[in-house]
Amino acid sequence: MRDRYPHPSQQPLLPLTMVVCVVIGVLFLRVGGQYAKFGAGFAFAWFLVSFAL
């Protein structure tokens, strides 16, 4: 029996999602400000979650 939905790691948008996470994290760190570390941490966590899937 085959799965109805492909595994998330087989989805074509996964590399794009990972690149977007890295770019968002770098932008947060470059801009700085009050929420820079929070935003960069969130983007990095999102990157790790997408990589784990």
PyMOL Python script that loads the backbone (N, CA, C, O; Angstrom):
from pymol import cmd

cmd.read_pdbstr("""\
ATOM      1  N   MET A   1       0.837  -1.184   0.000  1.00  0.00           N
ATOM      2  CA  MET A   1       0.000   0.000   0.000  1.00  0.00           C
ATOM      3  C   MET A   1       0.883   1.249   0.000  1.00  0.00           C
ATOM      4  O   MET A   1       1.799   1.377   0.813  1.00  0.00           O
ATOM      5  N   ARG A   2       0.596   2.151  -0.910  1.00  0.00           N
ATOM      6  CA  ARG A   2       1.412   3.367  -1.021  1.00  0.00           C
ATOM      7  C   ARG A   2       0.809   4.482  -0.188  1.00  0.00           C
ATOM      8  O   ARG A   2      -0.403   4.547   0.016  1.00  0.00           O
ATOM      9  N   ASP A   3       1.675   5.350   0.284  1.00  0.00           N
ATOM     10  CA  ASP A   3       1.201   6.519   1.035  1.00  0.00           C
ATOM     11  C   ASP A   3       0.511   7.487   0.092  1.00  0.00           C
ATOM     12  O   ASP A   3       0.906   7.641  -1.063  1.00  0.00           O
ATOM     13  N   ARG A   4      -0.518   8.133   0.598  1.00  0.00           N
ATOM     14  CA  ARG A   4      -1.230   9.124  -0.215  1.00  0.00           C
ATOM     15  C   ARG A   4      -0.401  10.380  -0.403  1.00  0.00           C
ATOM     16  O   ARG A   4      -0.429  11.002  -1.465  1.00  0.00           O
ATOM     17  N   TYR A   5       0.328  10.745   0.624  1.00  0.00           N
ATOM     18  CA  TYR A   5       1.096  11.992   0.584  1.00  0.00           C
ATOM     19  C   TYR A   5       2.578  11.660   0.613  1.00  0.00           C
ATOM     20  O   TYR A   5       3.003  10.782   1.363  1.00  0.00           O
ATOM     21  N   PRO A   6       3.369  12.353  -0.195  1.00  0.00           N
ATOM     22  CA  PRO A   6       4.816  12.083  -0.176  1.00  0.00           C
ATOM     23  C   PRO A   6       5.432  12.570   1.126  1.00  0.00           C
ATOM     24  O   PRO A   6       4.908  13.462   1.793  1.00  0.00           O
ATOM     25  N   HIS A   7       6.533  11.972   1.461  1.00  0.00           N
ATOM     26  CA  HIS A   7       7.275  12.428   2.637  1.00  0.00           C
ATOM     27  C   HIS A   7       7.716  13.866   2.403  1.00  0.00           C
ATOM     28  O   HIS A   7       8.083  14.220   1.283  1.00  0.00           O
ATOM     29  N   PRO A   8       7.687  14.709   3.447  1.00  0.00           N
ATOM     30  CA  PRO A   8       8.058  16.125   3.243  1.00  0.00           C
ATOM     31  C   PRO A   8       9.442  16.317   2.633  1.00  0.00           C
ATOM     32  O   PRO A   8       9.678  17.306   1.940  1.00  0.00           O
ATOM     33  N   SER A   9      10.362  15.382   2.884  1.00  0.00           N
ATOM     34  CA  SER A   9      11.704  15.542   2.317  1.00  0.00           C
ATOM     35  C   SER A   9      11.709  15.315   0.807  1.00  0.00           C
ATOM     36  O   SER A   9      12.690  15.644   0.139  1.00  0.00           O
ATOM     37  N   GLN A  10      10.632  14.761   0.265  1.00  0.00           N
ATOM     38  CA  GLN A  10      10.550  14.538  -1.177  1.00  0.00           C
ATOM     39  C   GLN A  10       9.837  15.677  -1.893  1.00  0.00           C
ATOM     40  O   GLN A  10       9.663  15.632  -3.111  1.00  0.00           O
ATOM     41  N   GLN A  11       9.431  16.683  -1.157  1.00  0.00           N
ATOM     42  CA  GLN A  11       8.732  17.799  -1.777  1.00  0.00           C
ATOM     43  C   GLN A  11       9.742  18.731  -2.442  1.00  0.00           C
ATOM     44  O   GLN A  11      10.808  18.982  -1.879  1.00  0.00           O
ATOM     45  N   PRO A  12       9.429  19.242  -3.618  1.00  0.00           N
ATOM     46  CA  PRO A  12      10.398  20.073  -4.344  1.00  0.00           C
ATOM     47  C   PRO A  12      10.637  21.439  -3.706  1.00  0.00           C
ATOM     48  O   PRO A  12      11.654  22.073  -3.989  1.00  0.00           O
ATOM     49  N   LEU A  13       9.727  21.907  -2.850  1.00  0.00           N
ATOM     50  CA  LEU A  13       9.884  23.235  -2.257  1.00  0.00           C
ATOM     51  C   LEU A  13      10.773  23.237  -1.020  1.00  0.00           C
ATOM     52  O   LEU A  13      11.067  24.303  -0.478  1.00  0.00           O
ATOM     53  N   LEU A  14      11.204  22.070  -0.566  1.00  0.00           N
ATOM     54  CA  LEU A  14      11.999  22.022   0.659  1.00  0.00           C
ATOM     55  C   LEU A  14      13.313  22.796   0.555  1.00  0.00           C
ATOM     56  O   LEU A  14      13.609  23.569   1.465  1.00  0.00           O
ATOM     57  N   PRO A  15      14.121  22.636  -0.501  1.00  0.00           N
ATOM     58  CA  PRO A  15      15.357  23.441  -0.584  1.00  0.00           C
ATOM     59  C   PRO A  15      15.071  24.934  -0.627  1.00  0.00           C
ATOM     60  O   PRO A  15      15.811  25.725  -0.041  1.00  0.00           O
ATOM     61  N   LEU A  16      14.009  25.326  -1.313  1.00  0.00           N
ATOM     62  CA  LEU A  16      13.643  26.740  -1.364  1.00  0.00           C
ATOM     63  C   LEU A  16      13.287  27.252   0.025  1.00  0.00           C
ATOM     64  O   LEU A  16      13.677  28.358   0.397  1.00  0.00           O
ATOM     65  N   THR A  17      12.552  26.460   0.791  1.00  0.00           N
ATOM     66  CA  THR A  17      12.188  26.847   2.153  1.00  0.00           C
ATOM     67  C   THR A  17      13.433  27.021   3.009  1.00  0.00           C
ATOM     68  O   THR A  17      13.519  27.962   3.798  1.00  0.00           O
ATOM     69  N   MET A  18      14.396  26.121   2.859  1.00  0.00           N
ATOM     70  CA  MET A  18      15.617  26.206   3.655  1.00  0.00           C
ATOM     71  C   MET A  18      16.423  27.453   3.286  1.00  0.00           C
ATOM     72  O   MET A  18      16.967  28.122   4.164  1.00  0.00           O
ATOM     73  N   VAL A  19      16.499  27.762   2.004  1.00  0.00           N
ATOM     74  CA  VAL A  19      17.231  28.959   1.565  1.00  0.00           C
ATOM     75  C   VAL A  19      16.548  30.217   2.086  1.00  0.00           C
ATOM     76  O   VAL A  19      17.215  31.148   2.538  1.00  0.00           O
ATOM     77  N   VAL A  20      15.219  30.244   2.022  1.00  0.00           N
ATOM     78  CA  VAL A  20      14.475  31.409   2.518  1.00  0.00           C
ATOM     79  C   VAL A  20      14.721  31.593   4.011  1.00  0.00           C
ATOM     80  O   VAL A  20      14.875  32.724   4.471  1.00  0.00           O
ATOM     81  N   CYS A  21      14.760  30.510   4.772  1.00  0.00           N
ATOM     82  CA  CYS A  21      15.030  30.601   6.211  1.00  0.00           C
ATOM     83  C   CYS A  21      16.398  31.224   6.472  1.00  0.00           C
ATOM     84  O   CYS A  21      16.538  32.095   7.331  1.00  0.00           O
ATOM     85  N   VAL A  22      17.395  30.777   5.734  1.00  0.00           N
ATOM     86  CA  VAL A  22      18.745  31.310   5.929  1.00  0.00           C
ATOM     87  C   VAL A  22      18.787  32.796   5.576  1.00  0.00           C
ATOM     88  O   VAL A  22      19.385  33.590   6.302  1.00  0.00           O
ATOM     89  N   VAL A  23      18.154  33.173   4.465  1.00  0.00           N
ATOM     90  CA  VAL A  23      18.146  34.580   4.045  1.00  0.00           C
ATOM     91  C   VAL A  23      17.439  35.444   5.079  1.00  0.00           C
ATOM     92  O   VAL A  23      17.914  36.533   5.404  1.00  0.00           O
ATOM     93  N   ILE A  24      16.309  34.974   5.600  1.00  0.00           N
ATOM     94  CA  ILE A  24      15.577  35.747   6.613  1.00  0.00           C
ATOM     95  C   ILE A  24      16.427  35.917   7.868  1.00  0.00           C
ATOM     96  O   ILE A  24      16.477  37.004   8.444  1.00  0.00           O
ATOM     97  N   GLY A  25      17.096  34.842   8.294  1.00  0.00           N
ATOM     98  CA  GLY A  25      17.950  34.934   9.474  1.00  0.00           C
ATOM     99  C   GLY A  25      19.093  35.916   9.285  1.00  0.00           C
ATOM    100  O   GLY A  25      19.397  36.696  10.187  1.00  0.00           O
ATOM    101  N   VAL A  26      19.731  35.886   8.116  1.00  0.00           N
ATOM    102  CA  VAL A  26      20.832  36.814   7.838  1.00  0.00           C
ATOM    103  C   VAL A  26      20.323  38.251   7.791  1.00  0.00           C
ATOM    104  O   VAL A  26      20.982  39.160   8.295  1.00  0.00           O
ATOM    105  N   LEU A  27      19.155  38.461   7.189  1.00  0.00           N
ATOM    106  CA  LEU A  27      18.592  39.816   7.126  1.00  0.00           C
ATOM    107  C   LEU A  27      18.297  40.353   8.518  1.00  0.00           C
ATOM    108  O   LEU A  27      18.574  41.516   8.810  1.00  0.00           O
ATOM    109  N   PHE A  28      17.733  39.507   9.380  1.00  0.00           N
ATOM    110  CA  PHE A  28      17.454  39.951  10.748  1.00  0.00           C
ATOM    111  C   PHE A  28      18.740  40.367  11.454  1.00  0.00           C
ATOM    112  O   PHE A  28      18.763  41.375  12.161  1.00  0.00           O
ATOM    113  N   LEU A  29      19.816  39.592  11.266  1.00  0.00           N
ATOM    114  CA  LEU A  29      21.069  39.923  11.937  1.00  0.00           C
ATOM    115  C   LEU A  29      21.709  41.176  11.348  1.00  0.00           C
ATOM    116  O   LEU A  29      22.330  41.952  12.075  1.00  0.00           O
ATOM    117  N   ARG A  30      21.564  41.381  10.042  1.00  0.00           N
ATOM    118  CA  ARG A  30      22.158  42.563   9.406  1.00  0.00           C
ATOM    119  C   ARG A  30      21.422  43.835   9.795  1.00  0.00           C
ATOM    120  O   ARG A  30      22.044  44.872  10.022  1.00  0.00           O
ATOM    121  N   VAL A  31      20.094  43.758   9.873  1.00  0.00           N
ATOM    122  CA  VAL A  31      19.304  44.943  10.195  1.00  0.00           C
ATOM    123  C   VAL A  31      19.492  45.323  11.660  1.00  0.00           C
ATOM    124  O   VAL A  31      19.573  46.504  11.998  1.00  0.00           O
ATOM    125  N   GLY A  32      19.561  44.315  12.525  1.00  0.00           N
ATOM    126  CA  GLY A  32      19.719  44.585  13.942  1.00  0.00           C
ATOM    127  C   GLY A  32      18.414  45.051  14.556  1.00  0.00           C
ATOM    128  O   GLY A  32      17.338  44.846  13.993  1.00  0.00           O
ATOM    129  N   GLY A  33      18.522  45.676  15.706  1.00  0.00           N
ATOM    130  CA  GLY A  33      17.322  46.170  16.356  1.00  0.00           C
ATOM    131  C   GLY A  33      16.918  45.296  17.529  1.00  0.00           C
ATOM    132  O   GLY A  33      17.646  44.396  17.947  1.00  0.00           O
ATOM    133  N   GLN A  34      15.737  45.589  18.042  1.00  0.00           N
ATOM    134  CA  GLN A  34      15.272  44.948  19.266  1.00  0.00           C
ATOM    135  C   GLN A  34      14.981  43.459  19.063  1.00  0.00           C
ATOM    136  O   GLN A  34      15.256  42.645  19.945  1.00  0.00           O
ATOM    137  N   TYR A  35      14.431  43.110  17.912  1.00  0.00           N
ATOM    138  CA  TYR A  35      13.987  41.737  17.693  1.00  0.00           C
ATOM    139  C   TYR A  35      14.925  40.953  16.775  1.00  0.00           C
ATOM    140  O   TYR A  35      14.536  39.914  16.242  1.00  0.00           O
ATOM    141  N   ALA A  36      16.135  41.429  16.589  1.00  0.00           N
ATOM    142  CA  ALA A  36      17.052  40.784  15.640  1.00  0.00           C
ATOM    143  C   ALA A  36      17.377  39.353  16.066  1.00  0.00           C
ATOM    144  O   ALA A  36      17.308  38.431  15.253  1.00  0.00           O
ATOM    145  N   LYS A  37      17.728  39.170  17.332  1.00  0.00           N
ATOM    146  CA  LYS A  37      18.098  37.827  17.790  1.00  0.00           C
ATOM    147  C   LYS A  37      16.890  36.901  17.794  1.00  0.00           C
ATOM    148  O   LYS A  37      17.009  35.720  17.468  1.00  0.00           O
ATOM    149  N   PHE A  38      15.730  37.433  18.162  1.00  0.00           N
ATOM    150  CA  PHE A  38      14.518  36.615  18.154  1.00  0.00           C
ATOM    151  C   PHE A  38      14.174  36.171  16.733  1.00  0.00           C
ATOM    152  O   PHE A  38      13.871  35.002  16.495  1.00  0.00           O
ATOM    153  N   GLY A  39      14.225  37.111  15.799  1.00  0.00           N
ATOM    154  CA  GLY A  39      13.897  36.793  14.409  1.00  0.00           C
ATOM    155  C   GLY A  39      14.882  35.821  13.803  1.00  0.00           C
ATOM    156  O   GLY A  39      14.489  34.887  13.104  1.00  0.00           O
ATOM    157  N   ALA A  40      16.168  36.035  14.065  1.00  0.00           N
ATOM    158  CA  ALA A  40      17.184  35.133  13.526  1.00  0.00           C
ATOM    159  C   ALA A  40      17.059  33.744  14.154  1.00  0.00           C
ATOM    160  O   ALA A  40      17.214  32.732  13.470  1.00  0.00           O
ATOM    161  N   GLY A  41      16.781  33.701  15.444  1.00  0.00           N
ATOM    162  CA  GLY A  41      16.590  32.406  16.111  1.00  0.00           C
ATOM    163  C   GLY A  41      15.390  31.657  15.572  1.00  0.00           C
ATOM    164  O   GLY A  41      15.435  30.440  15.390  1.00  0.00           O
ATOM    165  N   PHE A  42      14.312  32.393  15.318  1.00  0.00           N
ATOM    166  CA  PHE A  42      13.109  31.771  14.759  1.00  0.00           C
ATOM    167  C   PHE A  42      13.383  31.233  13.356  1.00  0.00           C
ATOM    168  O   PHE A  42      12.953  30.131  13.016  1.00  0.00           O
ATOM    169  N   ALA A  43      14.100  32.011  12.543  1.00  0.00           N
ATOM    170  CA  ALA A  43      14.421  31.566  11.187  1.00  0.00           C
ATOM    171  C   ALA A  43      15.332  30.338  11.226  1.00  0.00           C
ATOM    172  O   ALA A  43      15.173  29.418  10.423  1.00  0.00           O
ATOM    173  N   PHE A  44      16.288  30.327  12.165  1.00  0.00           N
ATOM    174  CA  PHE A  44      17.188  29.181  12.278  1.00  0.00           C
ATOM    175  C   PHE A  44      16.431  27.938  12.748  1.00  0.00           C
ATOM    176  O   PHE A  44      16.680  26.834  12.265  1.00  0.00           O
ATOM    177  N   ALA A  45      15.500  28.124  13.699  1.00  0.00           N
ATOM    178  CA  ALA A  45      14.689  26.994  14.166  1.00  0.00           C
ATOM    179  C   ALA A  45      13.819  26.452  13.037  1.00  0.00           C
ATOM    180  O   ALA A  45      13.655  25.240  12.898  1.00  0.00           O
ATOM    181  N   TRP A  46      13.264  27.356  12.234  1.00  0.00           N
ATOM    182  CA  TRP A  46      12.438  26.947  11.094  1.00  0.00           C
ATOM    183  C   TRP A  46      13.287  26.157  10.097  1.00  0.00           C
ATOM    184  O   TRP A  46      12.823  25.172   9.524  1.00  0.00           O
ATOM    185  N   PHE A  47      14.537  26.595   9.892  1.00  0.00           N
ATOM    186  CA  PHE A  47      15.468  25.882   9.017  1.00  0.00           C
ATOM    187  C   PHE A  47      15.718  24.466   9.540  1.00  0.00           C
ATOM    188  O   PHE A  47      15.698  23.505   8.771  1.00  0.00           O
ATOM    189  N   LEU A  48      15.954  24.341  10.850  1.00  0.00           N
ATOM    190  CA  LEU A  48      16.224  23.022  11.420  1.00  0.00           C
ATOM    191  C   LEU A  48      15.014  22.105  11.312  1.00  0.00           C
ATOM    192  O   LEU A  48      15.152  20.916  11.023  1.00  0.00           O
ATOM    193  N   VAL A  49      13.829  22.658  11.544  1.00  0.00           N
ATOM    194  CA  VAL A  49      12.611  21.848  11.448  1.00  0.00           C
ATOM    195  C   VAL A  49      12.403  21.373  10.017  1.00  0.00           C
ATOM    196  O   VAL A  49      12.071  20.209   9.791  1.00  0.00           O
ATOM    197  N   SER A  50      12.597  22.266   9.048  1.00  0.00           N
ATOM    198  CA  SER A  50      12.413  21.867   7.653  1.00  0.00           C
ATOM    199  C   SER A  50      13.467  20.842   7.241  1.00  0.00           C
ATOM    200  O   SER A  50      13.192  19.961   6.427  1.00  0.00           O
ATOM    201  N   PHE A  51      14.672  20.954   7.800  1.00  0.00           N
ATOM    202  CA  PHE A  51      15.720  19.985   7.494  1.00  0.00           C
ATOM    203  C   PHE A  51      15.405  18.632   8.124  1.00  0.00           C
ATOM    204  O   PHE A  51      15.683  17.590   7.530  1.00  0.00           O
ATOM    205  N   ALA A  52      14.824  18.644   9.327  1.00  0.00           N
ATOM    206  CA  ALA A  52      14.511  17.396  10.031  1.00  0.00           C
ATOM    207  C   ALA A  52      13.400  16.619   9.338  1.00  0.00           C
ATOM    208  O   ALA A  52      13.362  15.390   9.402  1.00  0.00           O
ATOM    209  N   LEU A  53      12.493  17.339   8.675  1.00  0.00           N
ATOM    210  CA  LEU A  53      11.409  16.651   7.973  1.00  0.00           C
ATOM    211  C   LEU A  53      11.956  15.997   6.722  1.00  0.00           C
ATOM    212  O   LEU A  53      11.207  15.362   5.980  1.00  0.00           O
TER     213      LEU A  53
END
""", "prot")
cmd.dss("prot")
cmd.show_as("cartoon", "prot")
cmd.util.cbc("prot")
cmd.orient("prot")
